[in-house]
Amino acid sequence: MAKPSKGRVAALRRRADRLRRGLAKLYPDARCALNFDNPLQLLIATILSAQCTDTRVNLVTPALFARFPDARAFAEADRNELETMIQSTGFFRNKAKNIQECCKILVQRHDGEVPATMEELVPLPGVGRKTANVVLGNAFGVPGITVDTHVTRLSRRMGLTQHDDPEKIERDLMELVPRREWTMFSHRMILHGRQVCSARKPNCLGCALAKDCPKVGVVPS
């Protein structure tokens, strides 16, 4: 793929800035949709949110966190009990395994605490850059862009990236959005994807960002 010209990059950054400011006006109070009281709870909730709605995860986690209050409790939990408690989130066997293995490492290497760096989070079972950015941005205040299905879809429709790979999309957005805005930009893109720019029937006519979107009225395959 040819490297875009400086003029095209400048124009893209101006459009990205208009979209970012438009999202900020639409969703000034955007926040993480997962309920949590500490970094470990957010880490567990984010692992559970894979292929599951945040609403469903929030129904499961109060009892889960009451039963297993820290990393050691999760690490030493009865696997069958843990699976039963998270069954409604889907893929519960794999999630239970990842949660336990992750928490064992937290206990063994991090004194039961969730580390606050990308380099330490990504190697944990069940944790990739997406989950790490959620935890860093919302539990530790470290800016990060969370590339989920909504951010992927909207970024491509808005012409902010041509990639499908989440890491490449993340890098593209990092170049276009000020670092201090990375976390909030992610929240706002996710909200816009849920409320307006849905996968199958985007509401282009009712979209306040339509004037800066090159895909208005077009539903990509």
C-alpha angles and dihedrals in degrees: 000000000000117000110252118247121257090249092054092047091051091050091048091052091051091051091046089052092051090049092048092051091045091053090049090056093047096046109023093155099044115148143160109299093212117092116231142149100199141013094268092054091050091048092052093044091051092051088051092049093069107116088354136093121256088233092060092046090052089055091054103041103066093066091036094054092044090054095043109031099173144018094270091054091053092045092052097038122125103259094220092052092049092048091050093051094051099034095110091061091068130238084048098162094055092042092050090050092049093047093051095044091046093051092047089058091046089055095043100042108018105036089252093301128122110246118236101220133084091229092058097040102049096062091056115107111265092013124112132160092283094056091040092054091050091053096042095047099043105030101033105023093240108144115244139157114235111210107200128151092282095050090046093051097044095044090055094044091048090051093241092127140010094204133103096195110097095220092052090047089050091052092049093051092046088059093051104039125061111253094239088059099049098100097042092043088057093050092049095047090051092050092048090050091052098043106032118000100052123173100252106020112027112188096230094161091055096041117114089202096054096107090063097041118094092197098060109150093004120109109201118222 
